[in-house]
Amino acid sequence: MTRVRQRLRASIDVVARLIGGLGTALLAVIVLSGLVAVALLSCAGIGVFLVPSALRALRAVANRERARLDVLVPGPVPRRARAALRDVTVRRELAWLPLHATAGFAAGFIGLAMPATVLQNTTYPFWYHLLPPADNTPTFIFWDIFWDVTDLTGALVVALTGVLCAAFVVVLGPALVRAQEWPGRHLLAPGADADLSLRVAELSATRAAALDAHAAELRRIERSLHDGTQNRLVAVNVLLGAVRRAVDRDPAAAHAALDRAQDAAEQALSELRAVARSILPPVLADRGLAGALTGLASSCGVPCEVVVDVPGRCAASVEATAYFVVAEALSNVTKHSGAASAVVEVARRGDRLLLRIGDDGRGGADERGGSGLSGIRRRIEAYDGRFTLDSPAGGPTTMRVELPCGS
């Protein structure tokens, strides 16, 4: 049952990505038409002044596709037409535009048409008899099927085409997504000889975030030791002094003070263990990431399902980061979401550790709301990872995390 749900979620993600690509493909068609018009006008000598504006429109559409594919966004287009046309990034965008406007549009159209066909044709046997005989010609991906349905046998054949469409989405959908995204990932990404200033700036920002996260963690540990453990140890010292003074005068009071000192020492030891676990949970070493996350889910205030597909072990720092991200996310689910259920999915794909934490709560999560999401982002970006949050008002909330974990 879990595998079926995973496959269903993967198919929904495939359709969403194809439809997202269809949106940028429609924009690419518009911009491509505009560029052709500008080129024709330039041949007549009146479109040269429109070239910079057309190329800026091209950059805007390309940047939308870059954002969709999570590719680094370049700087602005040079103002002068000649300099813009010499720019390597602009040339790569010009090569990408017709590919995405044609192949990307076709793939997105299939991604939109297939689910509609699946829904229509698989349910066709239940309502075909309600249609007038003249209109009883079903469609396949928005085209009429070449026969009229007159009985249940024909309707079941139509339903079979819906099942075939569903199988196509499940089996070939990921390949269609890769084909749609291939031009963008290869032509819109910075080239090997591109200016590395964007990457340097990104790494500088993540390094600063890592230092801030490290400083915040040190302050948290210091507060935990100062406000908790240190006070307990001071109490133990005071009680031991009282025992020393009372051991000869009042042995009964000395025994009572010893009991209180022992209680305070046990509490201090428990707090020290809690601080140590917050630095690197020993459960990771004892039970691995799957066992540690299962333990987190079992103590969550909301029923939580955990699915872990991580063969072998990742680096200890990566597992600790994943553990703390899930712990903070589940804490937010319990405190703020009002959810009835939650799910944690962890998988390793090549050199990336992928996490998905979702709930069916009220949504509306905001990093500026003080719910710890900004801390999660800083911790992830410190490892050069990626963090995305989808939490529309009314829910559901889905958090996706990618962490590099080596090959």
ZILINGI-V840480 format. One record per helix or strand of 2 or more residues. SS is the DSSP state (helix for helix, strand for strand). FROM is the first residue (numbers start at 1). LEN is the number of residues. Records with the same first field share a line. If there is no record, write none. Layout:
SS=FROM-LEN + FROM-LEN
This chain:
helix=2-42 + 48-22 + 81-6 + 88-35 + 124-7 + 133-3 + 152-36 + 197-53 + 251-29 + 282-17 + 316-22 + 367-3 + 373-9
strand=139-2 + 143-2 + 304-6 + 342-8 + 352-8 + 386-6 + 397-8
